Amino acid sequence: MRRTLVLLSAIGLSSSVFAQSAVTPPSAPEASASAAAAPAYTPTVANLEARRWFQDAKFGVFLHWGLYSELGGGGSPGLAEWIMQENKIPADKYARLAKFFNPANFDADAWVGSFKAAGARYIVVTSKHHDGFAMFDSTVSPYNVVKATPFARDPIAELAAACRRQGVKLFFYYSQLDWHNPDYFPRGQTGHATGRPESGDWQKYLDYQDAQLRELLTRYGPIGGIWFDGWWDQEKTPLRDRWRLDRTYRLIHALQPAALIVNNHHHAPFPGEDYQTFERDLPGQNTMGYSDPSVVGTLPLEMSETMNGSWGFNLVDDKYKSPETLVRTLVGAAGRNANFLLNTGPMPNGEIQPENLATFRTIGEWMTAHGKAIYGTRGGPIAPGDWGVTTQRGKTVYVHLMRAHDGRVTLPIDAPMRGRVASARLFDGGEPVKVTAGKRRIELSGLPPLGKAWDQIVALELR
């Protein structure tokens, strides 16, 4: 992920979280930006089914875990998985961390069980981050968790097995950027202080990348997909369109046709990609400065977010977002037809941070009670506003109210919905709510106070 020192408030999100997002097809300039990436792509039936499953899943857990976890951010709340780059640690010195990596308390079944209990339907784990260290047993390079560490176990294999046992899908994050491999040359925006030779073979590096992807796609059973990151490192260099995305994407879809491909490049989707992800922003927003707010395509959508301000484990970053904030963000994503991918940075001993586990438990309790208004839904017919969002499944529209009101809320609507509301009831308790239709609006009245509710849900049944 891209490093940022901007920390979101732990006590709540601004009203812009719920404001209407611009959702438009990719613009011509954005689409042409990747013209050299791949020809037209026709997804298989299995792939389309996987996309529908993904949209139904709504909630996933992101795991940033690697050698950088041992350093815990080095005492800076803004550092974690980027510490090699930001502290200018040479590649050969950074590689010594492998000799100390021994997460003896790692328990894949416990991890997956905790995330499943939180309501997550899929997990994305860092198989290789920007530091180039493989968290799986790669035969392509000895720079991996099995061959280079005293741990000498393959946590990716253990997670894959645990996910199969517990019915959770596993995705692999894979960094296209590599601060360790000498063939990643010429350098892009980063990696200039790693002490590597100022030479290399770009095509050889891409062969290395594809060989590792082949390992991930053939050794761990069916997976949910590949989550790419790092394309942006070469965005302003002549290598921008020399990633051979066509070949790489065809390799993935050939080996596992149902596997979904996403790339965190902050542009409209390139040919061959199956969904679009947004880093720490709801679709249509750009508070982090990574995305063009107008570039929200028609593919399935996802947003990723941190528990505090760090992706990897950080010893001093204790600015944890509240469960209320995270649940409201999840609901805000669902109302924009997007999934919510919530990150945690496991500790170097193999355990999940206890603060994060407590938050997951609380989210799980909320999802158990309210998941019917989230899972399997799509963004509803009423555009997001300061009051909240809507989700929809079949003829049921769920109105998610997340701002205080006086018992009466007016919602702007499009003409096709007017007069179609047959009944309205509170999701919790089932008490009826009065609905009054007007010109391009409906009014809900007789509502109890929002009180301490994170999300007051009204179920509208359509004729």
CORFENMO-V359537 format. One record per residue. N is the residue number from 1. SS is DSSP state (h for helix, s for strand, l for the rest). PSI is psi as a letter, one per 40 degrees, with the letter a starting at -180 (999 if undefined). Layout:
N&SS&PSI / N&SS&PSI
This chain:
1&l&i / 2&l&h / 3&l&i / 4&l&i / 5&l&e / 6&l&h / 7&l&h / 8&l&i / 9&l&h / 10&l&e / 11&l&e / 12&l&i / 13&l&i / 14&l&i / 15&h&e / 16&h&d / 17&h&d / 18&l&e / 19&l&i / 20&l&h / 21&l&i / 22&l&h / 23&l&h / 24&l&i / 25&l&i / 26&l&h / 27&l&i / 28&h&d / 29&h&d / 30&h&d / 31&h&d / 32&h&e / 33&h&d / 34&l&f / 35&l&d / 36&l&e / 37&l&d / 38&l&i / 39&l&a / 40&l&i / 41&l&h / 42&l&h / 43&l&i / 44&l&i / 45&h&d / 46&h&d / 47&h&d / 48&h&d / 49&h&d / 50&h&d / 51&h&d / 52&h&d / 53&h&d / 54&h&d / 55&h&d / 56&h&d / 57&h&d / 58&l&d / 59&s&h / 60&s&i / 61&s&h / 62&s&h / 63&s&h / 64&l&h / 65&l&h / 66&l&a / 67&h&d / 68&h&d / 69&h&d / 70&h&d / 71&h&e / 72&h&f / 73&h&e / 74&h&f / 75&h&e / 76&l&h / 77&l&e / 78&l&e / 79&l&i / 80&l&c / 81&l&e / 82&l&e / 83&h&d / 84&h&d / 85&h&d / 86&h&d / 87&l&e / 88&l&f / 89&l&h / 90&l&i / 91&h&d / 92&h&d / 93&h&d / 94&h&d / 95&h&d / 96&h&d / 97&h&d / 98&h&d / 99&h&e / 100&h&e / 101&l&h / 102&l&g / 103&l&g / 104&l&d / 105&l&e / 106&l&h / 107&l&g / 108&h&d / 109&h&d / 110&h&d / 111&h&d / 112&h&d / 113&h&d / 114&h&d / 115&h&d / 116&h&d / 117&h&d / 118&l&e / 119&l&e / 120&l&h / 121&l&e / 122&s&i / 123&s&h / 124&s&h / 125&s&i / 126&s&h / 127&s&d / 128&s&h / 129&l&a / 130&l&d / 131&l&e / 132&l&e / 133&l&h / 134&s&h / 135&l&f / 136&l&i / 137&l&g / 138&l&h / 139&l&e / 140&l&d / 141&l&h / 142&l&e / 143&l&g / 144&s&i / 145&l&d / 146&l&d / 147&l&d / 148&l&e / 149&l&i / 150&l&e / 151&l&d / 152&l&f / 153&l&i / 154&l&g / 155&h&d / 156&h&d / 157&h&d / 158&h&d / 159&h&d / 160&h&d / 161&h&d / 162&h&d / 163&h&d / 164&h&d / 165&h&d / 166&h&e / 167&l&f / 168&l&h / 169&s&i / 170&s&h / 171&s&i / 172&s&h / 173&s&h / 174&s&h / 175&s&h / 176&l&d / 177&l&i / 178&l&h / 179&l&e / 180&l&d / 181&l&h / 182&l&e / 183&l&e / 184&l&g / 185&l&i / 186&l&i / 187&l&i / 188&l&b / 189&l&d / 190&l&i / 191&l&f / 192&l&e / 193&l&f / 194&l&e / 195&l&e / 196&l&i / 197&l&i / 198&l&f / 199&l&i / 200&l&i / 201&l&h / 202&h&d / 203&h&d / 204&h&d / 205&h&d / 206&h&d / 207&h&d / 208&h&d / 209&h&d / 210&h&d / 211&h&d / 212&h&d / 213&h&d / 214&h&d / 215&h&d / 216&h&d / 217&h&e / 218&h&e / 219&l&e / 220&l&e / 221&l&a / 222&l&h / 223&l&i / 224&l&d / 225&s&a / 226&s&h / 227&s&g / 228&s&i / 229&s&i / 230&l&e / 231&h&d / 232&h&e / 233&h&d / 234&h&e / 235&l&d / 236&l&f / 237&l&i / 238&h&e / 239&h&e / 240&h&d / 241&h&f / 242&l&f / 243&l&e / 244&l&f / 245&h&d / 246&h&d / 247&h&d / 248&h&d / 249&h&d / 250&h&d / 251&h&d / 252&h&d / 253&h&d / 254&h&d / 255&h&d / 256&l&g / 257&l&d / 258&l&e / 259&l&h / 260&s&i / 261&s&h / 262&s&i / 263&s&h / 264&l&f / 265&l&e / 266&l&f / 267&l&i / 268&l&i / 269&l&h / 270&l&i / 271&l&h / 272&l&e / 273&l&i / 274&l&e / 275&s&i / 276&s&h / 277&s&i / 278&s&h / 279&s&h / 280&l&f / 281&l&i / 282&l&i / 283&l&h / 284&l&e / 285&l&i / 286&l&f / 287&l&d / 288&l&e / 289&l&e / 290&l&d / 291&l&i / 292&l&h / 293&l&d / 294&l&e / 295&l&g / 296&l&h / 297&l&a / 298&l&e / 299&l&i / 300&s&i / 301&s&i / 302&s&i / 303&s&i / 304&s&i / 305&s&i / 306&l&i / 307&l&d / 308&l&b / 309&l&e / 310&l&i / 311&l&d / 312&l&i / 313&l&h / 314&l&h / 315&l&d / 316&l&e / 317&l&g / 318&l&f / 319&l&g / 320&l&h / 321&l&i / 322&l&i / 323&h&d / 324&h&d / 325&h&d / 326&h&d / 327&h&d / 328&h&d / 329&h&d / 330&h&d / 331&h&d / 332&h&d / 333&h&d / 334&h&d / 335&h&e / 336&l&e / 337&l&f / 338&s&i / 339&s&i / 340&s&h / 341&s&h / 342&s&h / 343&s&i / 344&s&i / 345&l&h / 346&l&i / 347&l&i / 348&l&e / 349&l&e / 350&l&e / 351&l&i / 352&l&i / 353&l&h / 354&h&d / 355&h&d / 356&h&d / 357&h&d / 358&h&d / 359&h&d / 360&h&d / 361&h&d / 362&h&d / 363&h&d / 364&h&d / 365&h&d / 366&h&d / 367&h&d / 368&h&d / 369&h&d / 370&h&e / 371&h&d / 372&h&d / 373&h&e / 374&l&c / 375&l&h / 376&l&e / 377&l&i / 378&s&i / 379&s&h / 380&l&i / 381&l&e / 382&l&h / 383&l&i / 384&l&i / 385&s&a / 386&l&d / 387&l&d / 388&s&a / 389&s&i / 390&s&i / 391&s&i / 392&s&h / 393&s&h / 394&l&b / 395&l&e / 396&s&h / 397&s&h / 398&s&h / 399&s&h / 400&s&h / 401&s&h / 402&l&e / 403&l&i / 404&l&i / 405&l&i / 406&l&f / 407&l&e / 408&s&h / 409&s&h / 410&s&h / 411&s&h / 412&s&h / 413&l&i / 414&l&i / 415&h&d / 416&h&e / 417&h&e / 418&l&h / 419&l&e / 420&l&e / 421&s&h / 422&s&d / 423&s&i / 424&s&h / 425&s&i / 426&s&h / 427&l&d / 428&l&h / 429&l&d / 430&l&e / 431&l&i / 432&s&i / 433&l&h / 434&s&h / 435&s&h / 436&s&h / 437&s&h / 438&s&a / 439&l&h / 440&l&f / 441&s&i / 442&s&i / 443&s&h / 444&s&h / 445&s&i / 446&l&f / 447&l&i / 448&l&i / 449&l&i / 450&l&d / 451&l&b / 452&l&e / 453&l&h / 454&l&d / 455&l&h / 456&s&h / 457&s&h / 458&s&h / 459&s&h / 460&s&h / 461&s&h / 462&s&i / 463&l&999
